[in-house]
């Protein structure tokens, strides 16, 4: 029995040794050689640096590049700011005003987490102090949340690098990218310089943190380190990703106001690149138009972001009492009790090409419709009509609904709008203007709604656009609901733009209605050289209070 027990012990020991040997061999096959990175080299290029500006152009932007043998990835560290990049590149923005020295630590990681590090010191000049109105717009008193303005035409798109027109190649239609992992993201700019990316804004339970998804370019989105998502052509949709934080700064390379984000911080759609966003336009309240160049300098990407949450489209009007209307049921000239005219030429302040008349050729009621006809008279001359209810019907607050079909010709600029009745003594934009519907001469798939007042005009307005590809082939309802607290614009009962109203704005007194087609000018643009005639047809105009 004792001999048998000894044999059993020997067999168990041999089996243990065998298993240990196999286990060690497997470990060696998995881990491989543990290599320490060597020959770590780091260079720094200060943006705008030249013989006359050895410390840069004052933007404070520095590009770092690292290289080393036997390295998997690199980490760049300055104080609390860290950027990790397998390719060995990083961009830091140093915003302390004046000439300052900064020390950046660079770590090269090899297999098994073994690392080598070095430091580099750069002397950088920063001269840009962001205007307070921009800082206030971005962060408010302490923090402000932004989102892609998904309800607006062209809220996301691309064009050639250096292009001057947003989304001149492609612009997403309203809500076109629903369900890809972009519209429920929020970008929070904090006054302390931190930037928080929330990937799932639909979670209403503050006790839980439900991560969401993001959207980006297939060739770059691996830089985020996530996995999964749904490939769709050049895009990766709904890549699962946790909320994250980086830092932000405002810079002005070449005098262009720019938001820069550290690490892999991004807005809207991940494009790689330097994670800087030029502020192309900030004139509209609660809105920014941003531009960034992707990682391979192939495209410029455009984003319209807003700090206003989406308006609910369960719209409930406050006004149901029909107080004024024109159904255009009697053929002939428009009802003189309702309409008078603006007459003549002179560009009307917008470089327009038409002469307005009250001729039946240009304006007539026919078959239950008001028809405003823009007509070429040869030699680059045009006639049209501009009807108005001035001194006949003027009102304060209410709901205006106009059912219309728009002209299709390039260069036509149809408009349905209202102007402050005191415009002769309180000159524009002091009198205020409410554009219920306008359409550009070069874009017949979109309609616009805008208000003008001294806070945003001249030269701009608080406006929005919505896609409407059948605007020239079908009748649609164009509506504004004007209350003491808000001015809301709708197409076919769909809310696409809301403007806050208050006592500081000129929207608390009488306005009158205007219907017209302009030719050319600031929104009409180039007129089709073959243009002969086109028409805006209006089924009815109704005012409710």
Secondary structure, 3 states (H helix, E strand, C coil): CHHHHHHHHHHHHHHHHHHHHHHHHHHHHHHCCCCCCEEEEEEEEECCCCCCCCCCCCECEEEEEEEEECCCEEEEEECCEEEEECCCEEEEECCCCEEEEEEEEEEEECHHHCEEEEEEEEEEEECCCCCHHHHHHHHCCCEEEEEECCCCCCCEEEECCCCCCCCCCEECCCCCCCCCCCCCCEEEEECCCEEEEECCCCCCCCCCCCCEEEEEECCCHHHHCCCCCEEECCEEEEEEECCEEEEEEEECHHHCCEEEECCCCCCCCECCCCCEEEEEECCCCCEEEEEEECCCCCCEEEEEEECCCCCCCCCCCCCCCEEEEECCCCCECCCCCCCEEECECCHHHCCECEEECCCCCCEEEECCEEEEEEEEEECCEEEECEEECCCCCEECCEEEEEEEECCCCCCEEEEEEEEECCCCCCCCCCCCEEEEEECCCCCCCEEEEEEECCCCCCCCCEEEEEECCCCCCCCEEEEEEECCCEEEEEECCEEEEEEECCCCCCCCCCEEEEEEEEEEHHHHCCCCCCCCEEEEEEEEEEEEC
